[in-house]
Amino acid sequence: MHPEAIHTSSILAIEDDPVLGAYLHDELQRGGFNVTWCRNGLEGLEAAGRQVFDLVLMDILLPGLNGLDALASLRRHSATPVILMSALGAEADRITGFERGADDYLPKPFSFAELRVRIEAILRRVAFERRGKAPTELPAGALRFDEQLSDVCLAEAWAGLTPSEYRLLDTLCRSQDEVLSKPFLYRQVLQRAYSRHDRSLDMHVSQIRRKLKAIGYHERQVRTVWGKGYVFSAGEAD
């Protein structure tokens, strides 16, 4: 990532642990980011309401308003990318996070090097998605992709995709009827290597299917091709 893109990025870190919070604040500041550190969910939401951030880094186990509820509140008015952090290992917690609009999930403990790679990957995707396109006339029943909003709409109904979900759907749409492998999608969309135990991509696909169905889009679906990957094509989703 170009240094200038990193140095102008602002991060909201919401972490109640004083040691980890101070560490994140200091290391990210040294890494060239502008960092605002909040110690609970309500304080974090207030900060997000006052200032526009490029990314939110949020713990799940927060006092008062927990991270999952804070994320749900944030998503009502903001599409800012969110990375959740938690020592919780249950798949249900990760699923809930993605359902409420998380873009990535980082289990504790983690290294700062891994955190930085995840942050930079998301910021690269956001920068790519914000590059505007000239508007084109769409046929009736077609999805309209809006890179600035990182969302798609059918007629006037918006799907409410997260930036990561948008990037995944956009990548699949650009290769309609071509099966894209999970390793390729992990590198292209999530900017990291594929692992059999990492369910992030599957969860994003599940959310895309649910959201497209909710706005009444049925012309094409993200279909699973078992043993190969995913394809955006006509037919029912698996």
C-alpha positions as CSV (number, residue, x, y, z in Angstrom):
1,M,0.0,0.0,0.0
2,H,1.3,3.5,-0.8
3,P,2.6,5.3,2.3
4,E,0.4,8.3,1.6
5,A,-2.7,6.2,1.7
6,I,-1.8,4.7,5.0
7,H,-0.7,8.0,6.7
8,T,-4.0,9.8,6.0
9,S,-6.2,7.0,7.3
10,S,-8.1,7.4,10.5
11,I,-8.9,4.5,12.8
12,L,-11.4,4.3,15.6
13,A,-10.2,1.7,18.2
14,I,-12.8,0.5,20.7
15,E,-11.1,-1.6,23.4
16,D,-11.7,-1.6,27.1
17,D,-8.5,-3.4,28.1
18,P,-6.2,-0.6,29.2
19,V,-3.0,-2.5,28.2
20,L,-4.2,-3.7,24.8
21,G,-5.9,-0.4,24.1
22,A,-2.8,1.6,24.8
23,Y,-0.7,-0.9,22.8
24,L,-3.0,-0.6,19.8
25,H,-3.2,3.2,20.0
26,D,0.6,3.6,20.2
27,E,1.5,1.0,17.6
28,L,-1.0,2.2,15.1
29,Q,0.1,5.8,15.6
30,R,3.7,4.7,15.0
31,G,2.5,2.9,11.9
32,G,1.3,6.2,10.5
33,F,-2.4,6.0,11.2
34,N,-4.5,8.7,13.0
35,V,-6.0,6.8,16.0
36,T,-8.9,7.6,18.3
37,W,-9.1,5.2,21.2
38,C,-12.4,4.7,23.1
39,R,-12.9,2.4,26.0
40,N,-16.6,1.3,25.6
41,G,-19.2,0.9,23.0
42,L,-21.2,4.0,23.8
43,E,-18.1,6.2,23.7
44,G,-17.2,4.6,20.4
45,L,-20.5,5.3,18.8
46,E,-20.4,8.9,20.0
47,A,-17.0,9.3,18.4
48,A,-18.2,7.7,15.2
49,G,-21.1,10.2,15.2
50,R,-18.7,13.2,15.5
51,Q,-16.1,12.1,13.0
52,V,-15.8,10.1,9.8
53,F,-13.3,7.2,10.2
54,D,-11.7,5.0,7.5
55,L,-12.0,1.9,9.7
56,V,-13.3,0.8,13.1
57,L,-11.4,-1.8,15.2
58,M,-13.7,-3.1,17.9
59,D,-13.6,-5.6,20.7
60,I,-16.8,-7.7,21.3
61,L,-16.6,-8.0,25.1
62,L,-17.1,-4.3,26.0
63,P,-18.6,-3.0,29.2
64,G,-22.2,-1.7,28.9
65,L,-23.0,-1.8,25.2
66,N,-21.1,-4.8,23.8
67,G,-19.3,-4.8,20.5
68,L,-22.0,-6.7,18.5
69,D,-24.7,-4.3,19.6
70,A,-22.5,-1.3,19.0
71,L,-21.8,-2.7,15.5
72,A,-25.6,-3.0,14.8
73,S,-26.1,0.6,15.9
74,L,-23.2,1.8,13.7
75,R,-24.6,0.0,10.6
76,R,-27.9,1.9,10.8
77,H,-26.1,5.0,9.5
78,S,-22.6,4.1,8.5
79,A,-20.8,1.7,6.1
80,T,-17.4,2.3,7.6
81,P,-15.4,-1.0,7.5
82,V,-15.3,-2.8,10.9
83,I,-12.8,-5.4,12.2
84,L,-14.1,-7.2,15.3
85,M,-11.6,-8.5,17.9
86,S,-12.4,-11.1,20.4
87,A,-11.1,-14.0,22.4
88,L,-14.4,-15.7,21.9
89,G,-13.8,-18.8,19.7
90,A,-17.4,-19.9,19.1
91,E,-18.5,-19.9,15.5
92,A,-21.9,-18.4,16.6
93,D,-20.1,-15.2,17.7
94,R,-18.3,-14.9,14.4
95,I,-21.6,-15.5,12.5
96,T,-23.4,-12.9,14.5
97,G,-20.6,-10.4,13.9
98,F,-20.8,-10.9,10.1
99,E,-24.6,-10.8,10.2
100,R,-24.5,-7.4,11.9
101,G,-22.1,-6.0,9.3
102,A,-18.5,-6.9,10.3
103,D,-16.0,-6.9,7.5
104,D,-13.4,-9.0,9.2
105,Y,-12.9,-10.9,12.5
106,L,-9.6,-11.2,14.3
107,P,-9.3,-13.7,17.1
108,K,-7.2,-12.8,20.2
109,P,-4.3,-13.1,20.7
110,F,-3.0,-11.7,17.4
111,S,0.2,-10.1,16.3
112,F,0.4,-6.5,15.3
113,A,1.8,-7.6,12.0
114,E,-1.3,-9.6,11.2
115,L,-3.6,-6.7,12.3
116,R,-1.7,-4.3,10.1
117,V,-2.0,-6.6,7.1
118,R,-5.8,-6.9,7.7
119,I,-6.2,-3.1,8.1
120,E,-4.2,-2.4,4.9
121,A,-6.1,-5.0,2.9
122,I,-9.5,-3.4,3.9
123,L,-8.2,0.1,3.2
124,R,-7.0,-1.0,-0.3
125,R,-10.4,-2.5,-1.0
126,V,-12.2,0.7,0.1
127,A,-9.9,2.8,-2.0
128,F,-10.6,0.6,-5.0
129,E,-14.4,0.6,-4.4
130,R,-14.6,4.4,-4.1
131,R,-13.3,4.9,-7.7
132,G,-16.3,6.2,-9.5
133,K,-17.8,4.8,-12.7
134,A,-19.7,6.6,-15.4
135,P,-23.4,5.8,-14.9
136,T,-24.9,3.5,-17.5
137,E,-28.4,2.6,-18.4
138,L,-29.4,-0.7,-16.8
139,P,-32.0,-3.2,-18.1
140,A,-35.0,-3.7,-16.0
141,G,-34.4,-6.2,-13.2
142,A,-30.6,-5.7,-13.2
143,L,-28.6,-4.9,-10.1
144,R,-27.0,-1.4,-9.9
145,F,-23.5,-1.4,-8.4
146,D,-22.5,1.7,-6.5
147,E,-18.8,1.7,-5.6
148,Q,-18.9,4.9,-3.5
149,L,-21.6,3.4,-1.3
150,S,-20.2,-0.1,-1.5
151,D,-23.7,-1.4,-2.1
152,V,-26.1,-2.6,-4.8
153,C,-29.7,-1.8,-5.5
154,L,-32.7,-3.2,-7.4
155,A,-35.0,-0.5,-8.5
156,E,-34.8,1.8,-5.4
157,A,-34.2,-1.0,-2.9
158,W,-30.7,-1.1,-1.5
159,A,-29.2,-4.4,-0.2
160,G,-27.2,-3.0,2.6
161,L,-24.0,-4.8,1.8
162,T,-20.8,-4.3,3.8
163,P,-17.7,-3.2,1.9
164,S,-16.3,-6.8,2.0
165,E,-19.6,-8.3,0.8
166,Y,-19.8,-5.7,-2.0
167,R,-16.2,-6.5,-3.1
168,L,-17.0,-10.2,-3.2
169,L,-20.2,-9.8,-5.2
170,D,-18.5,-7.3,-7.6
171,T,-15.6,-9.8,-8.1
172,L,-18.0,-12.6,-8.8
173,C,-20.2,-10.4,-11.1
174,R,-17.2,-9.4,-13.2
175,S,-16.7,-13.1,-13.9
176,Q,-20.3,-14.1,-14.5
177,D,-20.7,-17.9,-15.1
178,E,-17.0,-18.5,-14.3
179,V,-16.3,-20.5,-11.1
180,L,-13.8,-18.7,-8.9
181,S,-11.9,-20.7,-6.4
182,K,-11.9,-20.0,-2.7
183,P,-8.1,-19.5,-2.6
184,F,-8.5,-16.9,-5.4
185,L,-11.3,-15.1,-3.6
186,Y,-9.5,-15.0,-0.3
187,R,-6.5,-13.3,-2.0
188,Q,-8.6,-11.0,-4.2
189,V,-11.3,-10.1,-1.8
190,L,-10.0,-10.7,1.7
191,Q,-6.4,-10.1,0.9
192,R,-5.1,-13.1,2.8
193,A,-4.3,-16.8,2.2
194,Y,-7.1,-19.4,2.2
195,S,-7.4,-21.7,5.2
196,R,-9.8,-24.6,5.5
197,H,-10.7,-23.5,9.0
198,D,-11.5,-19.9,8.0
199,R,-15.2,-19.5,7.4
200,S,-15.2,-15.8,6.7
201,L,-15.8,-16.2,2.9
202,D,-18.7,-18.6,3.5
203,M,-20.3,-16.2,5.9
204,H,-20.0,-13.3,3.5
205,V,-21.6,-15.5,0.7
206,S,-24.5,-16.4,3.1
207,Q,-25.1,-12.7,3.9
208,I,-25.0,-11.7,0.2
209,R,-27.6,-14.4,-0.6
210,R,-29.9,-13.3,2.2
211,K,-29.6,-9.6,1.3
212,L,-30.2,-10.1,-2.4
213,K,-33.3,-12.2,-1.7
214,A,-34.6,-9.5,0.7
215,I,-34.6,-6.9,-2.1
216,G,-36.3,-9.3,-4.5
217,Y,-33.3,-10.0,-6.8
218,H,-33.5,-13.6,-8.2
219,E,-32.1,-13.3,-11.7
220,R,-28.7,-14.5,-10.6
221,Q,-27.4,-16.1,-7.4
222,V,-24.1,-16.8,-5.8
223,R,-23.9,-20.5,-6.2
224,T,-21.6,-23.0,-4.6
225,V,-19.7,-25.4,-6.9
226,W,-18.7,-28.1,-4.4
227,G,-15.0,-28.7,-4.4
228,K,-14.3,-25.8,-6.7
229,G,-15.6,-22.5,-5.4
230,Y,-18.4,-20.0,-6.1
231,V,-20.0,-18.6,-9.3
232,F,-22.5,-15.8,-9.9
233,S,-25.0,-17.3,-12.3
234,A,-28.6,-18.0,-13.1
235,G,-30.3,-20.7,-10.9
236,E,-31.0,-21.3,-7.3
237,A,-28.3,-20.8,-4.6
238,D,-27.1,-24.0,-3.0
